Amino acid sequence: MVGLSLPKELIRKRISFVIPVYRNKGSIEITCEEIERKLFEIQDKLEYEIILINDGSDDGSWDEIVEVSQNNEKIVAISFTRNFGQVAAVIAGLKRCSGNAAIVMSADLQDPFDMIPEMISGWFDNFNIVICQRVDREDSLANKLSSKIFYSFIRITNKEMPLGGFDYLLLDRKAIDIFNAIDERNRFFQGDILWMGLNMKFLPYKRFARKIGKSQWGIKKKLKYLIDGALNTSYLPIRFMSLLGLIFSVLGFVYAGMVAYARVVNNVPFKGYAPIVILILVIGGIVMLMLGVIGEYLWRIYDETRKRPLYIIKEEL
């Protein structure tokens, strides 16, 4: 991709880099330098900006962001009052960006910078969205397995989701505007991207191991994101509950008929403490599960009605 030439109509257009930062001290300056190095390989001029969103880091990441922004006028620095989550940081960056296209990437050096020219090339080929799809990752066996299980569940409700998932991608201005027009809480970022139905291109890549710091993507956040993906992109949970209720209702009526028949026709007294206990436990567990799913939906409705902001900006440079 060295020496990539821009079409005349794209010369002097701007590309924005939206980078959420959460406990990434030590890798922020390297990230900015690598972005500039890759853009320098593109011979024609392409204006750019780098938007760094500090998502409530407590490890000195903001100090590093301030330092690099003072030395580079292309950098926009935003700091939240506390940790609002990666999706909120991405939303803030995309709302703030002024580019004709935006590349969303992490600040942990796990996404290869060599993909930047390839994504820009896809943009030149009139793709609205260029997604870097993870086909492999330099992680532990446990992380690989958990990721595979996570996205396998997501694919039940969203068939278009790549098996390895994605969060490294380019959006053109049309896609950015549509994404910014979505006014919801508890957003599922990847689902929102696929939901648009725009012209997309997928680029396979291998995600690097993290060399600086440690991942903040724990089980709690993964579970929350899995629930967001299941509830925000499909009616499957509600339909599954209805189907399960119908099946157990039919089985219950059949069993009740069998008991009544045995008692009336054959004069057999009702027996069976164990079946009663089993039925109570199974049906009670299913009812509690259904109530939990309904509770999730009710909470999200209540959360939407409160109209609280997704994030609060403490400082912007």
C-alpha positions, 0 to 999 in steps of 0.5 A, a space after each residue: 500500500 506504499 505510494 497509495 494515490 488518492 483520486 482527485 475528488 478526495 484530495 484535501 479531504 480529511 480522515 478522523 481517527 477515533 481512539 478510546 483510551 482506558 488505562 493505556 498509559 505507555 501506548 498512546 504516543 506510539 499509537 499516534 506516531 504509527 498513525 502518522 507514519 502510515 499516513 506519510 506512506 500515502 504520497 498524496 496529501 490527506 488531511 487528518 485528525 486524531 481524537 483521543 477520548 480518555 474514558 476515566 483512566 486512573 493510570 496517568 493516561 490523561 497526562 500522556 494524552 495532554 503531552 502528545 496533544 501539546 506537541 501535535 496540533 492534529 490531536 483532539 483530547 477529550 476526557 470524561 468525568 469517569 469511566 462510561 465505557 468504550 462504546 460511549 467513548 466511540 460515540 463521543 469521538 464520532 460526534 466530535 469528528 469532522 472528517 469525511 471518514 473516520 477510523 475507529 481503533 484501540 490504543 492498546 497496539 493490538 490492531 495492526 497499523 498496516 490495515 490503515 492504508 487498506 481501509 482507506 483504499 476500500 473507502 476510495 473504492 466507494 465502500 461506506 464501511 470497511 471492517 477489519 475482521 478478526 480471524 485469529 488472535 495472539 491470545 491465551 487459549 482461554 481468551 480465544 475460547 471465550 471470544 469464540 463462545 461470545 460471538 457464537 451466541 451473538 451470531 444466533 441473533 445476528 447472522 451477519 456478525 463475523 465469527 471473530 467479531 470486530 471493533 477496528 473499522 472505517 466509516 465514511 461520512 454517510 455511515 457516521 451521520 447515520 450512526 450519530 442519529 441513533 438515539 439509544 442507550 445500552 448501545 451494541 456498537 457492532 450491531 448498530 454498524 451491521 444494522 445500517 445495511 450500507 455497502 461494506 467490505 471485510 478485511 481479515 487480520 490477526 489481532 496482536 497480543 497486548 504488550 503494554 498493560 493488561 486487558 480491561 475487557 473482563 467477564 462482567 463487561 463481556 456479559 453486559 455486552 452479550 446481553 446488549 447484543 441479544 436484546 438490542 438487535 433481535 426479538 429472539 429472547 421474547 420469542 424464545 420465552 413465548 415458545 418455551 411457555 407454549 411447550 410447557 403449557 401443552 406438556 402440563 395439560 397433557 400430563 394433567 389429562 393423564 392424571 385425570 384419566 388414570 384417576 377417573 377411568 382406572 380408579 388409580 389414586 394419584 401418586 408421585 411426590 418426586 414428579 411434583 417436586 421436579 415440575 415445580 423446580 423446573 417450571 419455577 426456574 423457567 418462570 424466574 428466567 422469563 421474569 429476568 428477561 422481562 426485567 431487562 427489557 423493563 429496565 432498558 425502557 426505564 433507562 431510556 425515559 430518564 434521558 441521562 447523557 451517555 457520557 459527561 465531558 470533563 475537559 477538552 483540548 
